[in-house]
Amino acid sequence: MISDDELRALKLLKSNTNVIKTNGKTYQRIFPTRKYYVHQWFWDSCIHAMGLIYYEPQRAYAEIISLLGVQWKNGFIGHITYGNKTNNYFPNEELWETKKFSQTGVVCSGLCNPPLLAISLNHIDEVLRDKGEATDTVDSFLDRVILYHNYWKRFRDREDSGLLTLIHPWESGCDNSPRWDNVMENIDLKVIPQRIIDLVKNNRKDTRAGTMANRPLAEYYYRYLYLIDLYKQHQWDTDAILDITPFAVKDVQVSSIWAKANQSLAALMKRRGKIKEADYFSSLAEQTNEALRNCWDEKQKAYKNFDVSHGKKDAIYSDTFANFMPLYSHAASDGQVAVLLKQLSDSHTYGSKYPIPSVSLKSPFFEIARYWRGPTWPIVNLFILEGLKSYSDNEQCQKLFKELVKKTADMIRTIGFYETYDPNIGLADNYQNTLSGMGYEEFSWSAAIYLYLKNKYMEIMN
Ligand code: SER
């Protein structure tokens, strides 16, 4: 029996769907939210598919088919898939100048998003097998998933360090996180041409569709668009971009997802008897996990990211959820896990009533409502709860994992399908004792994460 909450989630995912025809082929895609994010986002769609597979496999496959439909010859897949002609979102399709790379006529952005594709497909594969259903649709995607991983390895880890390099804050999905502040502020606003400032001023739509208090400041938006303009001048050639960009960061969050994605791809290959390929992707995951462990700074009690622009290697410390991400790929050592557990349980840092705030409550950068500077995001909870679960011998991890499943599902169910949630810390005057959804409402991945938790962790939730 499907519950009313599940029905509400499924209804939202249906109403947030576009059906678009390009060059005679029809694509069906779920967009994040009607008010603003009206196109398809890469990591959102990987999550939509993970929730939908329990109910409507064809719609889960449609998400993946649409994402693969924009893949470039070199394996790259952009973080936004366009095609919806409405003009609610900035930047629009034309601004990227990427149409020339499309093999199907469907256009995507020139930036990546966290590489959740193989993680999503591995989950789909497991659910289908549990139900005794055929997995040939998954099989048909795998060559392109390998090509996608080859892009990341070849172009985003040229040093073979195990850690991936991002060229724009949007590639992390956590655009406005304080961990980008220093690198972004190294881009002097004076070097940004007036035409870019004007472009942003005249076209920015997020602040009209939402609340200014939720969104990144103008000075960051100028830099976001400046970087895009710079990369267009280099024809989206990743090697050329990496040589000149002022924004190149070896990032712990996306590298942890990368390790998990390689573990997932290895599992998909192993199940198909492709042992050589499985070993290769496992070795990539191990390399990254070792590199992540070595990023740990005992004094700071945190993992270091690195600013690697212009040949530098400057450590970036930041008290954000990204520090917990090595749990997700099981990279954190026992000693590191012990420290992370303490921080997760501390009501003054990350153990708020509705955890996990995206930035520590104690951080000077914490802002309760602003994009990636404080609010609780279901996706973050999903990464961390899966990570905790993987430490199966650690009782405290198991306890926290179960609590987090319950709290996350409860938060989404009782407040609704919002983009973000008030961690309900009772510190900010306006939010004292409130319990509210923030950002945009009717947000697809919050619904999909609810469905995922409800099915995968049914016993914990009941
Ligand atoms: N998340 C970005 C935005 O706010 C782009 O991916 O538009």
Boltz pocket constraint, residues with backbone or C-beta under 6 A from the ligand:
constraints:
  - pocket:
      binder: B
      contacts: [[A, 79], [A, 90], [A, 170], [A, 173], [A, 175], [A, 206]]
      max_distance: 6.0
